[in-house]
Amino acid sequence: MLPFIQTAYLFALGSMIGWVLEFFYRKFFDPVNVERKWLNPGFLTGPYLPLYGFSLLLLFWLRRLENILPINDGWLRKLILFLIMAACITALEYFTGLIFIVKLKIMLWDYTQYWGNIKGIICPLYSFFWLVLSIGYVFLLDPPITSTVNFLINNLQFTFFVGLYYGVFLIDLAISINNIVNIAEFAREHNIIVKIDELRAQIDTFREKTKGVSHFFVPLRFSDTLHNSLERYREFRENFSVGTLRENLKVENIRENINKNIDKIKKK
């Protein structure tokens, strides 16, 4: 029972921490977000990214390996530990992305624009980020997280909040899986790989053109039917990359405004 509570808590905590990190990264650094908008990362509604949940579990357990590594020098032992951590998370990222691409024809993230990428799933830059996060975890997060885990084990009444989290999470997951299944069926039917970031960008541009309402907490909420949204995505995919999608919309809006002003002048 106690290992289950520990695992459940760490997964929940990691998922939320990862969401916060991605939230700010997408706002200030993501090259795809050319307009620097606040975006809800991932395909789930709430503040959680499961990949980071599994990553925190890996970091937590790998941290316990430091003392059994057959290396006498303390700093060298830590360096090897950091490299192992980064390699394990990179492997997790690779196999997760590969499963979604091969089985569902869905690309949850896209690193094709980065040097040294493998199938657009992993790349040296993001492996370096995992290395930095591993170092930060060991020196900053591991002590308080370990203390919190011990506190929960000794005060089981507080696990109620962990259970509450999973109640909301599972409902969210069920709704999102339904969307993913429908997207996967469309992708297989048309023999394409649907990139979630591109699909999200296409949905946003359609809302802007039709003056629809943007839904921060429902990043894949469709203002039109799912099938129509995917058809528009397929058409955009043939003409524009995700990086130029929003720029193309800006050009179209400028042209529309110019034409409207010309019509007004002619009427006068």
C-alpha positions in Angstrom: 0.0 0.0 0.0 2.7 2.5 0.9 4.7 2.0 -2.3 1.5 2.6 -4.2 0.8 5.9 -2.4 4.4 7.0 -2.9 4.2 6.2 -6.6 0.9 7.9 -7.0 2.0 11.1 -5.3 5.3 11.3 -7.2 3.5 10.9 -10.5 1.0 13.5 -9.7 3.6 16.0 -8.5 5.8 15.4 -11.5 2.9 15.9 -13.9 2.1 19.2 -12.4 5.7 20.5 -12.1 6.2 19.5 -15.8 3.1 21.4 -16.8 4.3 24.6 -15.1 7.7 24.3 -16.8 6.2 23.7 -20.2 3.7 26.5 -19.6 6.4 29.1 -19.2 8.7 27.6 -21.9 6.0 27.7 -24.5 5.2 31.4 -23.7 8.8 32.7 -23.7 11.0 30.3 -25.7 9.0 28.0 -27.9 9.8 28.8 -31.6 6.4 27.5 -32.7 4.5 30.1 -30.5 5.5 33.0 -32.7 2.8 35.3 -31.1 4.1 34.5 -27.6 0.6 33.6 -26.4 -0.1 31.8 -23.1 -0.8 28.2 -24.2 -2.0 25.2 -22.3 0.7 22.5 -23.0 -0.2 18.9 -23.8 -3.5 17.5 -24.9 -5.1 17.2 -21.5 -7.3 19.9 -20.0 -5.9 20.2 -16.5 -2.4 21.2 -15.3 -0.6 17.9 -15.8 1.8 16.3 -18.3 2.1 12.5 -17.7 5.5 12.3 -19.3 6.9 14.5 -16.5 5.1 12.3 -14.0 7.0 9.2 -15.2 10.2 11.3 -15.4 10.0 12.3 -11.7 9.5 8.7 -10.8 12.6 7.8 -12.7 14.6 10.6 -11.1 13.4 9.7 -7.6 14.4 6.0 -7.9 17.7 6.7 -9.8 18.7 9.1 -7.1 18.9 6.1 -4.7 21.5 4.5 -7.0 24.2 7.1 -6.2 25.5 5.3 -3.2 25.9 2.0 -4.9 27.7 3.2 -8.0 31.3 1.7 -7.9 33.0 5.1 -8.1 35.0 6.6 -5.2 35.1 10.2 -6.3 32.0 11.9 -5.1 31.7 14.5 -7.9 32.4 11.9 -10.6 29.8 9.7 -9.1 27.3 12.5 -9.3 28.2 13.3 -12.9 27.7 9.7 -13.9 24.3 9.7 -12.1 23.2 12.9 -13.9 24.2 11.3 -17.3 22.2 8.1 -16.4 19.2 10.2 -15.4 19.3 12.2 -18.6 19.7 9.1 -20.7 16.8 7.3 -19.0 14.4 10.2 -19.5 15.5 10.6 -23.1 14.8 6.9 -23.6 11.4 7.3 -22.0 10.7 10.3 -24.2 11.8 8.4 -27.3 9.7 5.3 -26.7 6.6 7.3 -25.7 6.8 9.4 -28.8 7.5 6.4 -31.0 4.5 4.4 -29.6 2.2 7.3 -30.4 3.5 7.7 -33.9 3.6 4.0 -34.9 0.4 3.0 -33.1 -1.8 6.1 -33.4 -0.1 8.2 -36.1 0.0 11.1 -33.7 3.1 13.3 -32.9 2.7 14.8 -29.4 5.8 17.0 -29.9 8.0 17.8 -32.8 11.8 18.3 -32.7 12.4 18.0 -36.5 13.7 21.6 -36.6 16.4 20.9 -34.1 19.9 19.6 -35.0 20.6 15.9 -34.5 17.0 14.9 -33.9 15.9 11.3 -34.3 12.5 11.0 -36.0 11.6 14.4 -34.5 11.1 12.7 -31.1 14.4 13.3 -29.3 17.3 15.7 -30.0 20.6 16.6 -28.2 19.2 20.0 -27.1 16.3 18.5 -25.2 18.5 15.7 -23.8 20.7 18.6 -22.4 17.6 20.1 -20.9 16.9 16.8 -19.2 20.4 16.8 -17.9 19.9 20.3 -16.4 16.6 19.2 -14.9 18.3 16.1 -13.4 21.0 18.3 -11.7 18.3 20.7 -10.4 16.3 17.8 -9.1 19.2 16.3 -7.1 20.4 19.5 -5.6 17.1 21.4 -5.1 14.0 19.1 -5.3 15.0 15.7 -4.0 15.3 16.7 -0.3 11.9 18.4 0.0 10.2 15.8 -2.2 11.6 13.0 -0.1 10.4 14.7 3.1 6.9 15.1 1.7 6.8 11.5 0.7 7.8 10.4 4.2 5.2 12.8 5.6 2.4 11.3 3.5 3.5 7.8 4.5 3.3 8.8 8.2 0.1 10.8 7.8 -2.2 8.7 5.5 -5.2 11.0 6.0 -3.6 13.6 3.7 -3.6 11.0 0.9 -7.2 12.2 0.4 -5.9 15.0 -1.7 -3.9 12.6 -3.9 -7.1 10.6 -4.4 -9.0 13.8 -5.3 -6.3 14.7 -7.9 -6.7 11.3 -9.6 -10.4 11.6 -9.6 -10.2 14.7 -11.7 -7.3 13.4 -13.7 -9.0 10.2 -14.8 -12.1 12.1 -15.9 -9.9 14.5 -17.9 -7.9 11.5 -19.3 -11.1 9.7 -20.5 -12.3 12.8 -22.4 -8.9 13.4 -24.0 -8.5 9.7 -25.0 -11.7 10.0 -26.9 -10.3 12.9 -28.9 -7.0 11.0 -29.4 -8.8 7.9 -30.7 -10.9 10.0 -33.2 -7.7 11.8 -34.4 -5.9 8.5 -34.8 -8.7 7.1 -36.9 -8.6 10.1 -39.2 -4.8 9.9 -39.4 -4.9 6.2 -40.4 -7.7 6.8 -42.9 -5.7 9.6 -44.7 -2.3 8.0 -44.0 -0.8 11.1 -42.4 0.9 11.9 -39.1 -1.1 14.4 -37.1 1.2 16.8 -35.2 -0.7 18.0 -32.1 1.0 21.4 -32.0 0.1 22.0 -35.7 -3.4 20.9 -35.1 -3.7 23.2 -32.1 -2.3 26.1 -34.2 -4.8 25.4 -37.0 -7.7 25.3 -34.6 -6.6 28.6 -33.1 -6.3 30.3 -36.5 -9.8 29.1 -37.5 -11.2 30.6 -34.3 -9.5 33.9 -35.0 -10.8 34.0 -38.6 -14.3 33.1 -37.4 -14.1 35.3 -34.3 -14.5 32.2 -32.1 -13.6 32.1 -28.4 -10.3 30.6 -27.5 -10.3 28.0 -24.7 -7.1 28.0 -22.7 -8.1 25.0 -20.5 -9.4 23.0 -23.5 -6.6 23.2 -26.0 -8.1 20.8 -28.4 -11.7 21.9 -28.1 -13.2 22.1 -31.5 -15.4 25.1 -32.4 -16.5 23.0 -35.5 -16.9 19.3 -35.8 -13.8 17.2 -35.2 -13.9 15.9 -38.7 -14.0 19.4 -40.2 -11.2 20.6 -38.0 -9.0 17.7 -39.1 -9.9 18.2 -42.8 -8.8 21.8 -42.5 -5.6 20.7 -40.8 -4.9 18.3 -43.6 -5.3 21.1 -46.1 -3.1 23.5 -44.1 -0.5 20.7 -43.8 -0.2 20.5 -47.6 0.6 24.2 -47.8 2.1 25.5 -44.5 4.4 24.5 -41.8 3.4 25.1 -38.1 5.9 28.0 -38.0 4.3 29.8 -40.9 0.7 29.0 -40.1 0.1 32.0 -37.8 2.1 34.3 -40.1 0.0 33.3 -43.0 -3.1 34.2 -41.0 -1.7 37.7 -40.3 -1.1 38.3 -44.0 -4.6 37.2 -44.8 -6.1 39.5 -42.2 -4.1 42.4 -43.5 -5.3 41.7 -47.0 -8.9 41.5 -45.8 -8.6 44.9 -44.1 -7.1 46.5 -47.2 -9.9 45.2 -49.4 -12.5 46.4 -46.9 -11.0 49.9 -46.9 -10.8 49.9 -50.7 -14.5 49.0 -50.9 -15.4 51.8 -48.4 -13.4 54.4 -50.5 -15.2 53.2 -53.7 -18.6 53.6 -52.1 -17.8 57.2 -51.1 
